[in-house]
Amino acid sequence: MAALAGDAFRPVGSLRLANNRDEAVALQAEYETLREDGFAAEWRPELGGRLAGRFAGALFHPTDGSLHPARWVRRLAARAAEAGAEIREHDRVASLDELDAEQTVVATDGYTEGLVEELDRAVRSTRGQVIVTAPLGEELYPCPHYARNGFDYWQQTPDLRLVLGGFRDTAVDEEWTASEDPTPGIQARLGAYAEDLAGEPVEIARRWCGIFGMTADLLPIVGRVRDGVWAACGYSGHGNVLGLACGELVAGAILGEQSQLLEVFDLERIGGVFPNGFTGSN
């Protein structure tokens, strides 16, 4: 992925923070499993800087990094165009009946609603709200940070701006939506947390929202939906990595290739049932 992303990827690692002892125990178990399977990982029981005394430990992934989404998408689009794909911008599809194609792949993730009834039952549009500050006076967070099981996340950009998202679980019912409008409640929480992380008042330079597709078991839906219609969506907040693998998987399935993963990611496994009180995590 790093080779494909080029300058859209910064290999700075990532840090998953344990908010309490229970999370620390779970992250330690994950750390041990990663090491047993040969993956690079570091357990950090003590943290310095602005994190000191705030968390019960952290799992550092040294081979992870930060991905610039706009550059990433443009690079992928350029490669697709070079391979002969026609990219049609500002041409919304309201119904699959409008398309003249033997095979159609629905790969719209959080924007799937209304296209395929079977997917409407299985994938929930979910809003993630984000802010970015003016540049801070110093680098406090050199890599992406994830806290509270991924519900809060932040990093600093190369020009020292703090990018912060999260708190979706504080207003779950409001955030099951494809609306890209920020809400006062979550935006206020993000602003207060940004000042807490910076240790000083900050200027909010921009606010925005991103929409992703959530499934009840947090695994994507990949494969045949019905005759001539295929899906690769429902990444539950992890589409940058899963999207590549699932795109290759569904392409192979259309060509008749078999894979056990198609059974794991089959639409029928979940039936579109979301448990009461379901929140998911990023």
Sequence and secondary structure as in RCSB ss.txt:
>XXXX:A:sequence
MAALAGDAFRPVGSLRLANNRDEAVALQAEYETLREDGFAAEWRPELGGRLAGRFAGALFHPTDGSLHPARWVRR
LAARAAEAGAEIREHDRVASLDELDAEQTVVATDGYTEGLVEELDRAVRSTRGQVIVTAPLGEELYPCPHYARNG
FDYWQQTPDLRLVLGGFRDTAVDEEWTASEDPTPGIQARLGAYAEDLAGEPVEIARRWCGIFGMTADLLPIVGRV
RDGVWAACGYSGHGNVLGLACGELVAGAILGEQSQLLEVFDLERIGGVFPNGFTGSN
>XXXX:A:secstr
 HHHHGGGEE   EEEE SSHHHHHHHHHHHHHHHHTT   EEESS  GGGTTTSS EEEETT  EE HHHHHHH
HHHHHHHTT    TT   S GGG   S EEE  GGG TTT HHHHHH EEEEEEEEEES  SS S SS EEEGGG
TEEEEE TT  EEEEE GGGGHHHHSS      HHHHHHHHHHHHHHHTS   EEEEEEEEEEE TTS  EEEEE
ETTEEEEE  TT HHHHHHHHHHHHHHHHTT   HHHHHT GGGTTT   TT     
